[in-house]
Amino acid sequence: MKICITGHTRGIGKATAELLKKDGHEIVGASMSTGVNVLRTTRTVNWILKEDPDIFVNNVYAPDSQVHILYKLYEQWQYKDKLIINLSSTSADSISSFQEMGYNKDWTPYVSDKARLNFASLYLSERFNGGGGEHRCRITNLRPGFVNTSAVALFKAFMQPSDFLQPAEVATYIKYIVDQPKHIQIKELSFNTGNSTVPLRRERTYQTKGYDPDGNVKGRPLDTTSGFEKVKTNQTLFDEETGVQYGQNLTQTWEPKEK
């Protein structure tokens, strides 16, 4: 099958593309590197329609984009044998406990967007008629816990490496969904490591990661396999795919490349 994935060059998107390609699927990547900016939702949907894949993996998060892409694409696909897999997050569960989580001007909108995506996915999935009805497009909402990507850099200061899923683990669940027959719709799949609990603000202890003269990390035992030693609480990261600027001091600032 032909599968389109947003954000195919890193993280969950890359792991998914590699795994599905091994199964013989044709992978079409959508990212800044291929000229697709998910912040421009109408252009993104038109690009997907032109590629005409059997499956679309709505992976990359950018402010106020995933839900719009979902609705616009579903409008065109609702009567076709297609599958849309939305990458949401268990972070949306915290939408009812902002007081405990603490307000962050960038993280809080992320949680809200994921909650909207959850609602939209479940709403549209109710329209599916697998027994020969007219609405044949399947919708699956995938909700992993914290995943070890640049998007969770601000949480790594007070959480342990074992709290995070790896992108390859999430990819196996996407493959499971892809492998289902067309008359089966998995409406929602949620999973985590069992340890992914964000401490209350008053209970958080932050560790400032620094480097000694030899380049070794101070403040947390070195883990050479996870890559956590490469993340500092005061570092600046820029995601080329989405135009996300991760700022300093556990804050995030969105600075899209294109308006």
C-alpha positions, -999 to 999 in steps of 0.1 A, spaced: 0 0 0 10 36 -4 14 54 29 19 91 35 36 102 67 41 137 80 75 141 96 92 111 81 128 122 87 130 119 125 113 106 156 81 86 153 77 94 117 112 81 107 108 49 128 74 43 112 86 49 77 115 25 81 94 -2 96 66 0 71 91 2 42 105 -32 53 70 -46 49 70 -36 12 48 -5 15 55 26 -6 63 55 18 57 91 8 72 116 33 58 150 40 80 175 58 99 207 54 125 188 35 100 178 8 84 212 7 54 204 29 46 228 58 19 213 80 11 248 93 -4 255 59 -32 229 63 -50 234 30 -18 231 10 -9 200 30 -42 183 23 -41 192 -14 -6 176 -15 -19 145 2 -49 143 -22 -25 146 -52 -3 118 -39 -35 97 -33 -21 73 -6 -42 44 9 -32 55 44 -23 88 59 -3 90 92 -11 124 108 21 124 128 36 159 131 23 183 156 22 220 149 -1 245 165 -37 242 154 -28 220 124 -35 183 130 -73 187 136 -77 209 105 -58 185 84 -80 156 97 -113 174 90 -103 186 55 -89 153 45 -118 133 58 -142 155 39 -126 142 7 -120 106 19 -152 97 38 -166 76 11 -134 58 1 -115 28 15 -89 49 32 -73 50 67 -62 80 87 -40 74 118 -38 104 141 -9 107 165 -24 122 196 -10 119 231 -19 108 267 -10 144 276 -45 154 266 -57 135 298 -42 164 318 -66 189 303 -88 186 335 -58 191 358 -40 223 347 -37 234 383 -16 204 391 3 204 358 11 241 359 5 265 331 30 268 303 22 292 275 33 267 249 27 233 265 -8 241 275 -20 249 240 -3 216 229 -25 197 255 -56 215 242 -48 207 206 -44 170 214 -77 170 233 -94 185 202 -77 158 181 -90 131 204 -126 144 201 -124 148 163 -110 113 159 -136 97 180 -164 117 164 -154 108 128 -147 72 137 -184 68 147 -193 74 110 -175 43 98 -197 16 82 -175 -15 78 -203 -37 67 -208 -21 33 -221 13 43 -212 45 25 -187 59 50 -158 36 44 -129 58 57 -114 44 89 -101 67 117 -77 56 144 -65 78 173 -32 66 186 -23 80 221 12 71 233 27 84 265 59 104 266 81 95 237 118 102 235 118 130 209 129 167 209 93 177 217 96 165 253 129 182 260 114 204 287 103 173 307 136 155 308 148 178 336 126 161 361 117 127 346 138 96 341 148 79 308 126 49 317 95 72 317 98 76 279 88 53 250 111 50 221 99 60 186 104 24 173 80 12 200 53 35 188 60 25 152 51 -11 160 16 -1 171 12 19 139 22 -12 119 -4 -32 139 -31 -7 128 -20 -7 92 -21 -45 91 -58 -47 100 -83 -57 73 -104 -29 58 -136 -39 76 -119 -35 110 -115 -1 125 -95 4 157 -110 36 170 -84 43 197 -53 28 211 -36 43 242 -4 31 259 26 42 279 55 29 300 34 28 331 57 54 347 48 85 327 34 106 355 44 143 355 51 154 391 31 182 406 48 215 404 55 216 441 70 181 439 93 186 410 131 186 414 151 199 385 186 188 376 207 212 356 227 192 332 262 205 325 293 192 309 327 186 325 359 194 306 359 159 290 324 164 277 307 141 302 273 151 316 270 161 352 238 159 371 225 126 359 242 92 354 254 88 318 232 67 296 250 61 264 221 43 247 192 67 252 207 100 241 194 117 272 229 129 280 227 152 250 198 172 264 204 201 287 177 221 305 192 253 290 198 242 255 181 255 224 167 231 198 152 238 164 131 212 146 136 216 109 105 197 101 79 218 119 98 251 125 96 246 162 120 265 183 125 249 217 137 277 240 156 279 273 147 272 309 121 246 302 100 267 279 91 263 243 85 290 217 69 284 183 87 303 155 74 288 123 97 293 93 68 303 71 38 323 78 
